[in-house]
Amino acid sequence: MHAVNRRAARVAARCLVVPLAVAPLLFAAQPAFAHTDLVTGSPAEAASESRPPRTIKLTFSDEMTSRYAKVALTAPDGEPGAAGAPQVTGRTVTLPVKPGLPAGSYTVGYRVVSADGHPVTGSYRFTVEEAAPAPAPTPTRTPTPTPARTDDASRTDDTSSTPDPPLPVVAIAGGLFLLAAAGVSVAVTRRRRTRHGS
């Protein structure tokens, strides 16, 4: 009876040893087969937006790097809708969007690398109901007109700009005037004397 129990215990122990030994290998092998998946997108798949978004945000199941995260946006007219390169922060990749895009169906495409080095690609669509408003024109400043100079002001400026005659010229002119006056006086006196003498 005891021999039978011992044999049963040995068989049960052997049955437990094999699964316990294989279990760590199975758990260790799981990350090697895991792929990176898209968790959320903004705008979301099949969403209907009233206006074109300013950015596209994709959140993945694993952390990303700028080197291995590529995101693109295609506008309804087939032209690229991105305004620059995608920015990576942890598991989120943000793509700036051009302003002034039209209404219609947009396609978001992505290509990332999973933890095991396997590239993962995918895409989805969303709809924009109205086109983005046109940017407001930049106001231009009107130059202030310079007031015109009046005639009085110009005359004043002309008068003030005329130089005064120098003092030597004034003195010479005054001397000549005095000499002429003296000559006239002498001539008159002589004429009077001549008349009285005759």
Disulfide bonds with the S-S distance in Angstrom:
none
